[in-house]
Amino acid sequence: MSTGKQVFEYERDGDVLIVVPTGSLMEFRDSDVRDAYNETYRQLSLEDVKHLLIDFSKLSYFASTFVGMLIRLAKKARQGGGEAVLCKLSDNMRDMMKTLMLLENTKTDFFWVPFNSREEAIATLHKDQSPAVAAPSASPPPEAEGGGGWSRFAK
């Protein structure tokens, strides 16, 4: 269980909230994970926060609980007119996110665009462009097959 470290570290770069998971959520008590999610959601509700960047640099593993949090946080950022992006995913994490149709799938309102570096992600967000279009490290969105229960994003 938790050794006293925070579930997430928070940073800001202008209107970008940067969230850095400090380890697998399995390392923490459920209440700590819930509190960290609630704090992130609260910070996304602040007037001067528009975008969300999740930095995977300190994360080597994630499970379904984290995926659920990512989906809800992406929706929250977009409801406020912002974008949600990721950086520094390992190849295995990137493959898993693609398998779950969470990367570059603009047919949903919870997709994420991956960037290789934090600087690249922040620069794109500050340009106030849609990362789904502007991200040089992003490939074209895959077509959803059969819907699979995924909700469709309508702007």
Secondary structure in CASP SS format (residue, H / E / C, confidence):
PFRMAT SS
TARGET T0000
AUTHOR 0000-0000-0000
METHOD secondary structure of the structure
MODEL  1
M C 1.00
S C 1.00
T C 1.00
G C 1.00
K C 1.00
Q C 1.00
V C 1.00
F E 1.00
E E 1.00
Y E 1.00
E E 1.00
R E 1.00
D E 1.00
G C 1.00
D C 1.00
V E 1.00
L E 1.00
I E 1.00
V E 1.00
V E 1.00
P E 1.00
T C 1.00
G C 1.00
S C 1.00
L H 1.00
M H 1.00
E H 1.00
F C 1.00
R C 1.00
D H 1.00
S H 1.00
D H 1.00
V H 1.00
R H 1.00
D H 1.00
A H 1.00
Y H 1.00
N H 1.00
E H 1.00
T H 1.00
Y H 1.00
R H 1.00
Q H 1.00
L H 1.00
S C 1.00
L C 1.00
E C 1.00
D C 1.00
V C 1.00
K C 1.00
H E 1.00
L E 1.00
L E 1.00
I E 1.00
D E 1.00
F C 1.00
S C 1.00
K C 1.00
L C 1.00
S C 1.00
Y C 1.00
F C 1.00
A C 1.00
S H 1.00
T H 1.00
F H 1.00
V H 1.00
G H 1.00
M H 1.00
L H 1.00
I H 1.00
R H 1.00
L H 1.00
A H 1.00
K H 1.00
K H 1.00
A H 1.00
R H 1.00
Q H 1.00
G C 1.00
G C 1.00
G C 1.00
E C 1.00
A E 1.00
V E 1.00
L E 1.00
C E 1.00
K C 1.00
L C 1.00
S C 1.00
D H 1.00
N H 1.00
M H 1.00
R H 1.00
D H 1.00
M H 1.00
M H 1.00
K H 1.00
T H 1.00
L C 1.00
M C 1.00
L C 1.00
L E 1.00
E C 1.00
N C 1.00
T C 1.00
K C 1.00
T C 1.00
D C 1.00
F C 1.00
F C 1.00
W E 1.00
V E 1.00
P E 1.00
F E 1.00
N C 1.00
S C 1.00
R H 1.00
E H 1.00
E H 1.00
A H 1.00
I H 1.00
A H 1.00
T H 1.00
L H 1.00
H H 1.00
K C 1.00
D C 1.00
Q C 1.00
S C 1.00
P H 1.00
A H 1.00
V H 1.00
A H 1.00
A C 1.00
P C 1.00
S C 1.00
A C 1.00
S C 1.00
P C 1.00
P C 1.00
P C 1.00
E C 1.00
A C 1.00
E C 1.00
G C 1.00
G C 1.00
G C 1.00
G C 1.00
W C 1.00
S C 1.00
R C 1.00
F C 1.00
A C 1.00
K C 1.00
END
